[in-house]
Amino acid sequence: MGACVSDRLTACAIHLTEQGWVPDWVLRYGIRHLLSIRAAEACNKSLSKVLADKVAFVQSLRGMPVAVHTAEANEQHYEVPTEYYLMVLGKHLKYSSCLYKNPTDTLSEAEANMLALYCQRAELVDGQDILELGCGWGSFSLFAAAAFPNSKVTAVSNSRTQKEFIMGQAKQRGLGNIQVLTADMVNFQPPGTYDRIVSIEMFEHMKNYSELLRRCSTWLKSGGKLFVHIFVHKSMPYHFEVNGPSDWMSKWFFTGGTMPSLDLFLYFQEHLQLAGHWYVNGSHYSKTLEDWLVRHDRQRPGVLPVLAKAYGGDVNGWTWYNRWRMFYIACSELFRYNGGQEWGVGHYLFLKPSQSV
C-alpha cells in the first residue's frame, strides 16, 4: 500500500512539473533526495558485496546483445530537429560534457577545451585514419578534420539529419577529409581499418562491451588505439530501467541505457589492452548542463515552435519544453552530487597489441 501511494504521489509531482507548475528549487530538492537514495545503495554495502554485484553485472552484460532499444534512443535525442540544438548547444554543437578550465569559460570555450583534450589523450597526429563512433552533430569529427588536415576522418551516426548537417558544415568550412556513414551500431561494419577510433558518449547506449570491444579491435590497424569518453558512477554500474514513476529519465531520455562504473571496462580486455585511464570531475558536466538550461530558457520563443512541430502540437510542445528543462536539471544535479565525485566522466585509451588478430 505504501509503495502504491508513493508511486501515485511521484506520478502527480512529475505531471505538475511537466506542465511547468513546480519551481526549480523544489524540483532540485526532490532530485537530490532521489540521488541520495541511489548513492546510499553502494555506501551501505560491504566491499565484498559491491564486488560480487559488479562481477555479476559484468557476466550479465556478456550474455546480452550489443545494444537494446536503439530506435528509441535515436528518437529521444538524435532525431530531434537540429534547429533545437543550434539554439541550445555551443558553437561546436557538442552534445556531451565540456571542460571548464577557468570559471569564466563560455560554453563554446569549454567545448573546445574538451575537444582538444580528446586529441591529446587519443594521441592523434596528422595523417592518421580516424573513425568516430556515434558522432552526434560532428563536434569532434569536424574539429579533428580541421586540426589534422592530412588525416581522413570517418564519422558514424544512426541519424540521417546529423549526416546532412555535418556534411553541410564540412562543405562550408572547406573540409574535404571527412565522410559520414549512417548506420546502426548493432550492425555496423566499417569500410576499412583505422589508426584511431574515438567514441564520445556512445558506449552508454551499449550493453555487451566484450563483443563491442572485440569488433573495435578488428576495425583497428595493428598498434591502433581506441579512445572512449563515457559518463560513469564511481563504483556502481547499473541499467536504466523503467520500474516505476521515479524512473522518468529511463522512460523519456535514456531507454536501454547503461551507467557504467569507472572501472567497468577494465573487465573487458580480451581484445584490447588499457593504455590510459582518467576521471573528469562531474562538476564540468553539471556546468555544461546548466549552460544548456540557460540557453534553452533564453531561446524559449524559438524553442517552443520547434518542439511543437517535433512532438505533435502546441500542448505536447509545452510538455516537452518542460521535460527538456527537467532533463537538464536532473542531470546537472546528478553530476554535481558530492562535489562531482559520485558521478562524472571516464576517459579510456585502449591499445590493439601488434600481435592481435
C-alpha positions as CSV (number, residue, x, y, z in Angstrom):
1,M,0.0,0.0,0.0
2,G,2.8,2.4,0.9
3,A,4.6,1.9,-2.3
4,C,1.4,2.4,-4.3
5,V,0.7,5.7,-2.6
6,S,4.3,6.8,-3.1
7,D,4.1,6.0,-6.9
8,R,0.9,8.0,-7.2
9,L,2.4,11.0,-5.5
10,T,5.5,10.7,-7.6
11,A,3.5,10.5,-10.8
12,C,1.4,13.5,-9.7
13,A,4.5,15.6,-9.0
14,I,6.1,14.7,-12.3
15,H,2.9,15.6,-14.2
16,L,2.8,19.0,-12.4
17,T,6.5,19.6,-13.3
18,E,5.9,18.7,-16.9
19,Q,3.3,21.4,-17.0
20,G,5.6,24.0,-15.5
21,W,3.9,24.3,-12.2
22,V,6.8,23.2,-9.9
23,P,9.5,25.8,-9.0
24,D,13.1,24.7,-9.9
25,W,14.2,24.8,-6.3
26,V,11.5,22.2,-5.4
27,L,12.5,20.0,-8.4
28,R,16.2,20.2,-7.5
29,Y,15.4,19.3,-3.9
30,G,13.5,16.2,-5.0
31,I,16.2,15.1,-7.4
32,R,18.9,15.4,-4.7
33,H,16.8,13.3,-2.4
34,L,16.5,10.5,-5.1
35,L,20.2,10.8,-5.8
36,S,21.0,10.3,-2.1
37,I,19.0,7.1,-2.1
38,R,20.8,5.8,-5.2
39,A,24.3,6.8,-3.8
40,A,23.5,5.1,-0.5
41,E,23.0,1.8,-2.3
42,A,26.7,1.5,-2.8
43,C,27.7,3.1,0.5
44,N,25.6,0.7,2.6
45,K,27.1,-2.4,1.0
46,S,30.2,-4.2,2.2
47,L,33.1,-4.1,-0.2
48,S,32.7,-7.9,-0.9
49,K,29.0,-7.3,-1.8
50,V,29.9,-4.4,-4.1
51,L,32.5,-6.5,-5.9
52,A,30.2,-9.5,-6.2
53,D,27.4,-7.4,-7.7
54,K,29.8,-5.9,-10.1
55,V,31.1,-9.2,-11.3
56,A,27.6,-10.5,-11.7
57,F,26.8,-7.3,-13.7
58,V,29.8,-7.9,-16.0
59,Q,28.7,-11.5,-16.6
60,S,25.2,-10.4,-17.4
61,L,26.5,-7.9,-20.0
62,R,28.5,-10.7,-21.7
63,G,25.2,-12.5,-22.4
64,M,23.3,-9.5,-23.8
65,P,23.1,-8.1,-27.3
66,V,25.5,-5.3,-28.2
67,A,22.7,-2.8,-27.7
68,V,19.0,-2.7,-27.0
69,H,16.2,-0.2,-27.8
70,T,18.4,1.6,-30.3
71,A,15.5,3.0,-32.2
72,E,14.0,4.6,-29.1
73,A,17.3,6.1,-28.1
74,N,17.7,7.6,-31.6
75,E,14.2,9.1,-31.5
76,Q,14.7,10.5,-27.9
77,H,17.8,12.6,-28.8
78,Y,19.1,12.4,-32.3
79,E,16.1,12.9,-34.5
80,V,15.0,16.0,-32.6
81,P,15.3,18.8,-35.1
82,T,18.8,20.2,-35.5
83,E,17.3,23.7,-35.1
84,Y,16.7,22.9,-31.4
85,Y,20.4,22.1,-30.7
86,L,21.6,25.1,-32.7
87,M,19.7,27.2,-30.1
88,V,20.9,25.3,-27.0
89,L,24.4,24.0,-27.6
90,G,27.6,26.0,-28.1
91,K,29.2,26.8,-31.4
92,H,30.7,23.4,-31.8
93,L,27.4,21.7,-31.2
94,K,29.0,19.3,-28.6
95,Y,26.2,17.3,-27.1
96,S,28.3,15.9,-24.2
97,S,30.3,17.1,-21.3
98,C,32.5,20.1,-21.8
99,L,35.6,21.1,-19.8
100,Y,35.7,24.4,-17.9
101,K,39.4,25.2,-17.3
102,N,38.5,28.6,-15.9
103,P,35.4,29.9,-14.0
104,T,34.9,32.5,-16.8
105,D,35.0,30.0,-19.7
106,T,32.0,30.3,-22.0
107,L,30.2,27.2,-23.2
108,S,31.9,27.4,-26.6
109,E,35.3,27.7,-25.0
110,A,34.5,24.7,-22.7
111,E,33.5,22.7,-25.8
112,A,36.9,23.5,-27.5
113,N,38.8,22.6,-24.3
114,M,37.3,19.1,-24.1
115,L,37.7,18.5,-27.9
116,A,41.4,19.5,-27.6
117,L,41.8,17.1,-24.6
118,Y,40.4,14.3,-26.7
119,C,43.0,14.9,-29.4
120,Q,45.7,14.8,-26.7
121,R,44.5,11.7,-24.9
122,A,43.7,9.8,-28.0
123,E,47.3,10.6,-29.2
124,L,46.1,11.9,-32.5
125,V,48.7,13.1,-35.1
126,D,48.3,14.4,-38.6
127,G,48.0,11.7,-41.3
128,Q,46.1,9.1,-39.3
129,D,42.9,7.4,-40.4
130,I,40.3,8.2,-37.7
131,L,36.9,6.6,-37.1
132,E,34.4,8.2,-34.8
133,L,31.6,6.0,-33.5
134,G,28.4,8.0,-32.6
135,C,29.4,11.4,-33.9
136,G,26.4,13.5,-32.9
137,W,26.4,16.8,-34.8
138,G,30.0,16.4,-35.7
139,S,31.7,18.4,-33.0
140,F,34.7,16.1,-32.7
141,S,34.9,14.9,-36.3
142,L,34.8,18.5,-37.7
143,F,37.3,19.6,-35.0
144,A,39.7,16.8,-35.8
145,A,39.3,17.2,-39.6
146,A,40.3,20.9,-39.3
147,A,43.2,20.2,-36.8
148,F,44.6,17.3,-38.8
149,P,44.2,18.2,-42.5
150,N,46.2,15.2,-43.7
151,S,44.0,12.8,-41.7
152,K,40.9,11.0,-43.0
153,V,38.0,11.2,-40.6
154,T,35.1,8.8,-40.9
155,A,32.1,9.6,-38.7
156,V,29.3,7.2,-37.9
157,S,25.8,8.2,-36.9
158,N,22.4,6.4,-36.8
159,S,20.7,9.7,-37.7
160,R,20.1,10.9,-41.2
161,T,19.6,14.6,-40.1
162,Q,23.0,14.5,-38.4
163,K,24.8,13.3,-41.5
164,E,23.1,16.0,-43.6
165,F,24.2,18.7,-41.1
166,I,27.8,17.5,-40.7
167,M,28.4,17.3,-44.5
168,G,26.9,20.8,-44.9
169,Q,29.3,22.1,-42.3
170,A,32.2,20.4,-43.8
171,K,31.4,22.0,-47.2
172,Q,31.1,25.4,-45.6
173,R,34.4,25.0,-43.8
174,G,36.3,23.6,-46.9
175,L,37.0,20.3,-45.2
176,G,37.4,17.5,-47.8
177,N,38.9,14.9,-45.4
178,I,35.6,13.9,-43.7
179,Q,32.9,11.5,-44.6
180,V,29.8,10.4,-42.6
181,L,28.2,7.0,-42.6
182,T,24.6,6.4,-41.4
183,A,24.4,3.1,-39.6
184,D,23.0,1.3,-36.5
185,M,26.0,0.3,-34.3
186,V,24.4,-3.1,-33.8
187,N,25.1,-4.0,-37.4
188,F,27.8,-1.6,-38.4
189,Q,30.8,-2.7,-40.5
190,P,33.3,-0.1,-41.5
191,P,34.8,0.1,-45.0
192,G,38.4,-0.1,-43.8
193,T,40.7,-0.2,-40.7
194,Y,41.9,2.8,-38.7
195,D,44.8,4.1,-36.7
196,R,42.4,5.6,-34.1
197,I,38.8,5.0,-33.1
198,V,37.1,7.7,-31.0
199,S,33.8,7.3,-29.2
200,I,32.2,10.1,-27.2
201,E,29.1,9.2,-25.0
202,M,28.0,6.4,-27.3
203,F,29.1,3.4,-25.2
204,E,26.3,4.4,-22.7
205,H,23.8,3.1,-25.2
206,M,25.6,-0.3,-25.5
207,K,25.4,-3.5,-23.4
208,N,27.8,-6.3,-24.5
209,Y,31.1,-4.5,-24.1
210,S,33.0,-7.7,-24.7
211,E,31.6,-8.1,-28.2
212,L,31.7,-4.3,-28.9
213,L,35.4,-4.1,-28.0
214,R,36.1,-7.3,-30.0
215,R,34.6,-5.6,-33.0
216,C,36.5,-2.4,-32.4
217,S,39.7,-4.5,-32.3
218,T,39.0,-5.8,-35.8
219,W,38.5,-2.2,-37.1
220,L,41.8,-1.0,-35.7
221,K,45.2,-1.4,-37.5
222,S,47.9,-3.3,-35.6
223,G,49.1,-1.0,-32.9
224,G,46.0,1.2,-33.3
225,K,44.1,2.7,-30.3
226,L,40.5,3.3,-29.2
227,F,39.6,6.4,-27.1
228,V,36.4,6.4,-25.2
229,H,34.6,9.2,-23.3
230,I,31.7,7.9,-21.2
231,F,29.8,9.1,-18.1
232,V,30.2,6.9,-15.1
233,H,29.4,6.3,-11.4
234,K,32.4,6.0,-9.2
235,S,31.8,2.3,-8.3
236,M,28.3,1.0,-9.1
237,P,27.2,0.1,-12.6
238,Y,23.5,-0.2,-13.4
239,H,21.0,-0.3,-16.2
240,F,18.5,2.5,-16.9
241,E,15.2,0.7,-16.5
242,V,11.6,1.7,-16.1
243,N,10.2,0.1,-12.9
244,G,8.0,3.0,-11.7
245,P,7.2,6.7,-12.0
246,S,10.5,7.8,-10.5
247,D,12.3,6.2,-13.5
248,W,11.3,9.2,-15.6
249,M,14.8,9.5,-17.1
250,S,14.8,5.9,-18.4
251,K,11.4,6.3,-19.9
252,W,11.8,9.6,-21.8
253,F,15.5,10.1,-22.3
254,F,17.6,7.0,-21.9
255,T,15.7,3.9,-22.8
256,G,18.1,0.9,-22.9
257,G,21.0,2.9,-21.5
258,T,23.8,1.8,-19.1
259,M,25.5,3.7,-16.3
260,P,29.0,2.1,-16.2
261,S,31.2,2.2,-13.1
262,L,34.5,3.9,-13.6
263,D,36.3,0.6,-13.6
264,L,33.8,-1.4,-15.6
265,F,35.8,-1.5,-18.9
266,L,38.8,-3.0,-17.1
267,Y,36.8,-6.3,-17.1
268,F,36.7,-6.3,-20.9
269,Q,40.3,-6.5,-22.0
270,E,40.3,-9.7,-24.0
271,H,41.0,-8.0,-27.3
272,L,42.2,-4.5,-26.4
273,Q,44.5,-3.5,-23.6
274,L,44.0,-0.5,-21.4
275,A,46.8,2.0,-22.0
276,G,45.4,5.1,-20.3
277,H,42.6,5.9,-17.8
278,W,41.4,9.3,-16.5
279,Y,38.5,10.7,-14.5
280,V,36.9,14.1,-15.2
281,N,35.1,15.6,-12.2
282,G,31.3,15.6,-12.7
283,S,31.2,19.4,-11.9
284,H,32.2,20.0,-15.5
285,Y,29.2,18.1,-16.9
286,S,26.9,19.9,-14.4
287,K,28.2,23.3,-15.6
288,T,27.7,22.2,-19.2
289,L,24.0,21.2,-18.4
290,E,23.4,24.5,-16.6
291,D,24.6,26.4,-19.6
292,W,22.3,24.4,-21.9
293,L,19.4,25.1,-19.5
294,V,20.1,28.9,-19.6
295,R,20.1,28.8,-23.4
296,H,17.0,26.6,-23.5
297,D,15.1,29.2,-21.4
298,R,16.6,32.2,-23.1
299,Q,15.6,30.8,-26.5
300,R,12.1,29.9,-25.4
301,P,10.2,31.8,-28.2
302,G,12.2,29.9,-30.8
303,V,12.4,26.6,-28.9
304,L,8.6,26.2,-28.4
305,P,7.5,26.1,-32.0
306,V,10.4,23.7,-32.9
307,L,9.4,21.3,-30.1
308,A,5.7,21.7,-31.0
309,K,6.5,20.6,-34.6
310,A,8.7,17.8,-33.4
311,Y,6.3,16.3,-30.8
312,G,2.9,17.0,-32.5
313,G,1.3,20.2,-31.5
314,D,1.4,23.1,-29.0
315,V,0.3,21.1,-26.0
316,N,2.9,18.4,-26.5
317,G,5.5,21.1,-27.3
318,W,4.9,22.8,-23.9
319,T,5.2,19.4,-22.1
320,W,8.4,18.6,-23.9
321,Y,9.8,22.1,-23.3
322,N,9.4,21.3,-19.6
323,R,10.7,17.8,-20.0
324,W,13.9,19.1,-21.5
325,R,14.2,21.5,-18.6
326,M,13.7,18.6,-16.2
327,F,16.3,16.6,-18.1
328,Y,19.0,19.3,-17.9
329,I,18.3,20.0,-14.2
330,A,18.2,16.3,-13.2
331,C,21.5,15.5,-15.0
332,S,23.1,18.6,-13.6
333,E,22.2,17.7,-10.1
334,L,23.4,14.1,-10.7
335,F,26.9,15.2,-11.9
336,R,27.3,17.9,-9.2
337,Y,26.4,15.4,-6.4
338,N,29.1,15.0,-3.8
339,G,31.2,17.7,-5.4
340,G,31.3,15.8,-8.7
341,Q,33.0,12.8,-7.1
342,E,30.0,10.4,-7.3
343,W,29.1,10.6,-11.0
344,G,31.4,12.0,-13.6
345,V,33.2,11.2,-16.9
346,G,35.6,8.4,-17.6
347,H,38.2,8.6,-20.3
348,Y,39.9,5.4,-21.6
349,L,42.6,4.6,-24.1
350,F,42.8,1.1,-25.4
351,L,45.6,-0.4,-27.4
352,K,45.4,-3.1,-30.0
353,P,48.7,-5.1,-29.5
354,S,50.8,-5.6,-32.6
355,Q,50.3,-9.4,-32.3
356,S,46.5,-9.1,-32.0
357,V,44.4,-10.6,-34.9
